[in-house]
Amino acid sequence: MFARKKMVTNNHLDSDSEKLFQQAQWRRHRQIYVPIIIIVFALSMFGAIYLAETSRAAVTGRHVQQLRRQVELIGYENDLIDANNAYLESASLLIDRAGQLGYVPLQLDQIEYLIVPGFGYEQNEYLASISDDYESVKLTSYYDENLTNWAARHFVRWGLIKE
């Protein structure tokens, strides 16, 4: 390894050594500027990523708002369709349409009951009276039962309670 001897005269560096020292000034500037440039670059990258994510969130938010508007519009259209169906299925309109088609209301004396032998009917007074004489049946007696009596009758039949 070779070493150059320092050239010092009167406690000053030689002119060649001073040139070398002066040329090395840029190294000191580089040591100051490079970290500053790295920090500026890192901050600009962070800012770019932040702006990209913020713009993506804004676009997604706008898309969600559009979808919500579409849901509201479709819900409104569904409500209109439901209202129109309710109107078309109303009793008065159905009776008018049935009359236009030639149908007439059914009278109670026009109903014929068909009794099938061997079929397991529930044994109650309504069905027993139908099997004997269906014309003498009081139709309202079958529908006079209250909820408590109905539930008790069915719970006994299902075996949940005993008589």
C-alpha angles and dihedrals in degrees: 000000000000125000126193117227117241113248107215125166121176092350091302129108120251117261091255091052091048090053090052091050092047092050089054091061091093089061090062091049090048090054089055100040100044096062090045091051091047091051092048090048092049092048092049091050090049090049092049092050091046092051092047092052092044092051091047090051090049092050091048090049091052090049091051090050090051091050091050090051090050091050090051091048093048090047089052091049090049090052090051091050091048090050091049091049091049089052092048091048095047115127096239093051092046091050090050092049091047089051090051089053091052101257120141129198115272118243122216093242090058094062115103121195122210116213114203113203115230095020112132102244121179109260105239134129094260095058093039090055091049092054091050101041119340094192093063094055120120102221093197093060091067091056098044095085116115125220096258094054092044093050093046092050092050095043089055091048092049092048096243093123134017124236 
